[in-house]
Structures are given as structure tokens and as C-alpha cells.
């Protein structure tokens, strides 16, 4: 199984999903992430994933333009924008749209922002577990 996680900027949600997948997917499965645009991975993203024991070593922001979408068995879009602007697929049944609130858009106290990142991390972790359990 070859899975691509996609969000708007490949700086948080899809990066979390890629890290979770590397941690949880069965042996032999491959994973990548990409964004409609690229933005450096936010340090909070790396910190919140490390707190869950999930490393993001070697991950960096990548554009959807660098991916051959037809090579993926499943493409999961994690933002409304990614779902809306995903290029047409030869087989649309390979697309699964699962929008998750953007932790990077969180505002408020440091505790509220941290909670938004934790909520995103946990929601994405549950999604990746679900994909791993039912390919």
C-alpha cells in the first residue's frame, strides 16, 4: 500500500500524518506527504509529535507538484483546500477526504494553542490507525 497525505502547506497536518504512518503502518507500506504549497515544518509540530513518541526525522515540506498521484493507492486530503484543489485522479475512488482543523491557525493562550496541536495530532493519529487497520 502506497499512501499520500496532503494538506495546504505540508507544514503540520500532512507531516503529522506522514510521521504517524511511518510509526504505525505495516511493514512494506510506504507513505509520503505533500501540500498545495510548501512552508517549513513548524517546530510545534515536531515537538507535539515527539511528545507522543513519534519521530519526524528526515521529514521536510514537499509540493504536490513533485508527486506522481497515479502511483498512490490512497490519497488522503486533510484540509478543505487540499480536498477542493486535488488534481483530477484517473481513479477518484483512491481519494479519501478527511479534513482536520489546522493547529497552525489556533489562536489564544499558549495552553490553548498547545491543546489545538494535541487535538490535531490525536485526530490524525486515529485516522492513520484506521487506515492501517482497513486498507
Secondary structure as GFF3:
##gff-version 3
##sequence-region A 1 135
A	DSSP	beta_strand	2	7	.	.	.	ID=ss1
A	DSSP	alpha_helix	13	24	.	.	.	ID=ss2
A	DSSP	beta_strand	30	35	.	.	.	ID=ss3
A	DSSP	alpha_helix	43	51	.	.	.	ID=ss4
A	DSSP	three_ten_helix	64	66	.	.	.	ID=ss5
A	DSSP	three_ten_helix	69	71	.	.	.	ID=ss6
A	DSSP	beta_strand	74	77	.	.	.	ID=ss7
A	DSSP	alpha_helix	80	85	.	.	.	ID=ss8
A	DSSP	three_ten_helix	92	94	.	.	.	ID=ss9
A	DSSP	beta_strand	95	97	.	.	.	ID=ss10
A	DSSP	three_ten_helix	103	105	.	.	.	ID=ss11
A	DSSP	alpha_helix	110	133	.	.	.	ID=ss12
###
